Amino acid sequence: MEKKVSYDAFWMPFTANRNFKADPRIINRAEGMYCYSDNGTQLLDATAGLWCVNAGHGRKEIGEAMAKQVAELDYSSPFNFGHDIGFEFAERLVSFTPPGLNKVFFTNSGSEAVESALKIALAYQQAKGNTGKFKLIGRELGYHGVNFGGISVGGLTPNRKGFGPLLPTDHLSHTLDIANNAFSQGLPEHGVDKAEQLEQLIQFHGADSVAAVIVEPISGAGGVILPPKGYLRRLREICSKHDVVLIFDEVITGWGRLGASFASEAFDVVPDLIT
Ligand SMILES: Cc1ncc(COP(=O)(O)O)c(C=O)c1O
């Protein structure tokens, strides 16, 4: 394909740039569940964008609502000002969240949601007088976005290495166990014992130093890994026992993608924070 624009300046994320730019794959438009490339090829968008276009591409009613709102009020500062739609949306959202999770803090991306959740957890511990609780626990193969907090609790080595000492964290093992769970139907039968590592890590660091644990209820970017039966419930119990904030990173599993509003509802385990 003849290049219509220069591809030099745009530094693409998670992409081998030289390789891509030598033979660009350009998407021109999308409709329903299909994208169309500049040479006219129809592509089934099997991941719905990056799992973020689940309502389908090119939905007229969404486009019209966006255009109407931009024409009426494109932006006003959320610092000491508000618009009714923000409040209305938050109220509607909490009607879908688990009981007790009834406050919404808006962010601009999943990465920012994770940073905010970690900060809220630390601020909560401070406010309670647990001033020594500042360590965070994540899990191997976990993906929590690209910012410093997210890569610290994240468990994907290439995303972490080279960025210095990061935040004070430790990590649970991932729960992938193909040898034992290859023939499980539904959630994996084996692996609930891996949740006991949380008790061990909290004992090792001291409960008075651990602020929060963050996991994806189902690992996404690190390979789609379902939680073993009883695993998330056990994490919940251990966090409650030690006053450790449990964060479910539901950037992928939330918003109805598991058939329930959030994974928390699907697995019947309520964390303290959901991203
Ligand atoms: C579980 C999880 N957390 C956080 C993020 C980061 O979201 P964003 O790409 O919007 O920054 C992702 C992105 O895929 C994700 O899967």
Ligand as a Chemical Component Dictionary entry (heavy atoms), coordinates in Angstrom:
data_LIG
# 
_chem_comp.id                   LIG 
_chem_comp.type                 NON-POLYMER 
_chem_comp.pdbx_formal_charge   0 
_chem_comp.three_letter_code    LIG 
# 
loop_
_chem_comp_atom.comp_id 
_chem_comp_atom.atom_id 
_chem_comp_atom.alt_atom_id 
_chem_comp_atom.type_symbol 
_chem_comp_atom.charge 
_chem_comp_atom.model_Cartn_x 
_chem_comp_atom.model_Cartn_y 
_chem_comp_atom.model_Cartn_z 
_chem_comp_atom.pdbx_ordinal 
LIG C1 C1 C 0 -6.722 -5.548 34.098 1  
LIG C2 C2 C 0 -6.255 -4.284 33.450 2  
LIG N1 N1 N 0 -5.950 -3.236 34.221 3  
LIG C3 C3 C 0 -5.533 -2.067 33.688 4  
LIG C4 C4 C 0 -5.417 -1.919 32.334 5  
LIG C5 C5 C 0 -4.928 -0.622 31.780 6  
LIG O1 O1 O 0 -5.947 0.036  31.090 7  
LIG P1 P1 P 0 -5.607 1.189  30.055 8  
LIG O2 O2 O 0 -5.025 0.531  28.855 9  
LIG O3 O3 O 0 -6.953 1.825  29.778 10 
LIG O4 O4 O 0 -4.665 2.142  30.717 11 
LIG C6 C6 C 0 -5.740 -2.983 31.480 12 
LIG C7 C7 C 0 -5.645 -2.827 30.019 13 
LIG O5 O5 O 0 -5.882 -3.735 29.259 14 
LIG C8 C8 C 0 -6.148 -4.206 32.064 15 
LIG O6 O6 O 0 -6.401 -5.281 31.305 16 
# 
loop_
_chem_comp_bond.comp_id 
_chem_comp_bond.atom_id_1 
_chem_comp_bond.atom_id_2 
_chem_comp_bond.value_order 
_chem_comp_bond.pdbx_ordinal 
LIG C1 C2 SING 1  
LIG C2 N1 SING 2  
LIG C2 C8 DOUB 3  
LIG N1 C3 DOUB 4  
LIG C3 C4 SING 5  
LIG C4 C5 SING 6  
LIG C4 C6 DOUB 7  
LIG C5 O1 SING 8  
LIG O1 P1 SING 9  
LIG P1 O2 DOUB 10 
LIG P1 O3 SING 11 
LIG P1 O4 SING 12 
LIG C6 C7 SING 13 
LIG C6 C8 SING 14 
LIG C7 O5 DOUB 15 
LIG C8 O6 SING 16 
# 
